[in-house]
């Protein structure tokens, strides 16, 4: 078992050990903090619009993505999270230049969330709060990659179907034949050796908008069954518009483990690495997890393409 897999196994066991009641109470506290961050971001945006300030993300704005060159590491002091026994989740209040919503006053804030699976944080209360504030909410949807071709059996590594059912559909693409090691990311050309250069993911993560009615009725198939994958032209997806990463104002990200510096360990496919590389630098990005998922500094094996999250909300 490699280092990342070992950390995942240990942290997931600790998360699974939490009772359903404890997870529900902690999830509710995390969602309340996310609501507070959303309200603050909306207030900053409204103030900026009233004062005639810059409207980041407005039509014509072509700011860079959240890549290594533009990720401000000084923002790491915003990666606050609670220790076990803390009274409430914490996240640093926005400072000048903190994430703000883009586009004009009529623009609905665009929020991404994820479907809770197993013992993960349940962000459904936050999603309902976002809908109540007029937000457009988008969820991950895994689609089959037309560029992926099944290699000969002799070239396969692990599961001969090319799918690793332990991968989280909303977080990381399923591992495919030829991928070596956990967490190989497709957005950079280094860090996983020569296998990275030839790595073609079997599944791609998209975000699709879900209306409040669809959410409450459970009619979005990729929300109800986040492990399911779809053909790119599947007619079931027609009712759910695509949302590009550059359109996102608030991104709530799942994780397996995190540390005090905001480093995140995901499920191993690298989809959120690629997603966050395209999110606007003025977007509010937050990872969510339980305090039991925090690990000591240095416990998360990092590669050159790994970037810490600006903030982590936990309880």
Buried (B, 14 or more C-beta within 10 A) or exposed (E): EEEBBEBBEBBBEBBEEBEEEEBEEBBBBBBBBBBBBBEBBBEBBEEBBEEEEEBBBEEEBEEEBBBEEEBEEEBBEBBBBBEEEEEEBBBBEBEEEBBBBBBEEEBBBBBBBBBBBEBBBBBBBBBBBBBEBEBBBBBBBBBBBEEBEEBEEEEBBEBEEBBBEBBBBBBBBBBBBBBBBBBBBBBBEEBBEEEBEEBBBBBBBBBBBBBBEBBEEEBBBBBEEBBEBBEEEBEBBEBBEEBEBBBBBBBBBBBBBBBBBBBBBBBBBBBBBBBBBBBBBBBBBBBBBBBBBBBEEEBBBBBEBBBBBBBBBBB
